Amino acid sequence: MLGRLDDYFRNQEAALKLRSYRQEILGSNIANADTPNYKARDINFKAAFEAARTSSNTNTAPLKTSDSRHLQPSKTVDLFAPERLYRNEQQPSIDGNTVDMNTEMKEFTDNAIRYQAAVTFLTRRIESMKTALTGGQ
């Protein structure tokens, strides 16, 4: 039963975690807009989400252990493994910083709206599950 519930919410969980992680990266870009030689970063959300969805929750890499009797987790996916890419430079700056505030603010706002949409979608799924369990009372 719990496995089916996990499967029911898995896509929303992955989307929320990846959106949150991307928001941190974009916020870091904005915070470092005046830092000399700072290179703007981002992730390919679509590729990362697809990797999380199609991984079938298998281990991506074993955990380090100090004893052969330590257990490895079963069925886990590291959602924070997406490769952080450098953003292509739009307009070169003298100090080597590649942060374009217009691009970063657009991406930050777009990501925030998509995060909120994912939260709303998850809330509706929970409500529909509650309705199915209680019979709409």
N, C-alpha and C positions, 0 to 999 in steps of 0.2 A: 504494500500500500504506500509506504513512504517513498519507495523507489519511483512509483508512478507520479507521486506528487512532486518529487525532485525533477523528473523529466518534464512535467507540466510547466514548471517555473524556470527551467535551466536557461532558456534563451534570454529571458528578461534579466536573470541574474548576471549572465555574461555581458549583456549590453550595458547594464548599469555599472558594473565594475570597470569595463573598458572606457565608458564615457567619463567616469570619475577620474580614472588614471589620465585620460587625455586632457581633462580640465586642469589637472595639476601641471602637466607639461606646458599647456598654453599659458597658464598663469605664471609659470616660471619664465617663459619667454617675455611676457609683458613686464614682469618685475625686473628683468635684466635688459630692458630696452636701451639703457644708457651705459651698460657695461662694455668697455672696450674688448674687442675680439670675441664677444659672445656670439655663438652660432645658434640660431633658432632651430628648435627641434619639433617633431611631431611624430605621430604614428599613422600607419595606414589602417584606419578603423575597420574598413570593409574586410581587408585581408585578415586582420586579427580576430574579428568576430567570426568569420568563416572558419578559421583555424580552431577556434574554441568550440564552434558548433559541430564540426566534422571530426573532432579528435576522439569522439566516443568516450571521453573521460578516461583516457589511458595516461599512464605516467609519461611525462615528457622527459624527465631526467630523474635518476634515483637520488635520494637524499644521502648526504655524507653520514657515515656511521663510524663509531669508534669500536664497535663490537659486532661480530658477525650475527649475533642473536637479536640485534635491533630490527624492528619491523619496518618495512617500507609501506607507505600509505597505498591503499588500493583505490583505483579509479579517481585520480585527481588530475586537474589541469591547471597549469600555471598561467593564469590570465594576464600576468604582467610580464610575459616573455616576448610580447611583440617588439620587434626591432624598432628602436627609436631612430628615426631618419632625420637628416639635416634638411631644412627647408631651403629650396632654391632661392638664391639672392635675387630680389626684385630690383632694388636700387642700391648700388654699392655706397657704403659710407666710408669716410676717411679713417675712422677708428677700427674698422674691421668687423663691426657689429652687423649681423644680418637680420635683425628684428625689424620688420615693417609693421608699425603699429596698426595701420588700417587692416592689413591681412590678419594680424593676430586678434584684433578686436572682433572682426567678422567671424573668424573661426571660433573664438571663445563664446560669442553670443549664439552662434549656430549650435555649438556643442551643448550649451546650457539649455537651449530650447529642446533639443533632441533628448537630453537627459530627463527634462521634465515630462516630455511625452512618454518616455519609457516608464517613468514612475506612475503616470496616469494609467498607462496600459496595464502595468502590474497590479495596480489598485483595482482596476476593473476585473482582472482575472481572479483576484482574491474574492471580490464581491460575488462574482458568478459562481465560484466554488462554494462560498458560504450559502448562496441561494440554493444550489443543488443539494447541499447537505441538510439544510433546514426546511426545504420545501417552500421557500419564499415567505416565511413568517416574519 
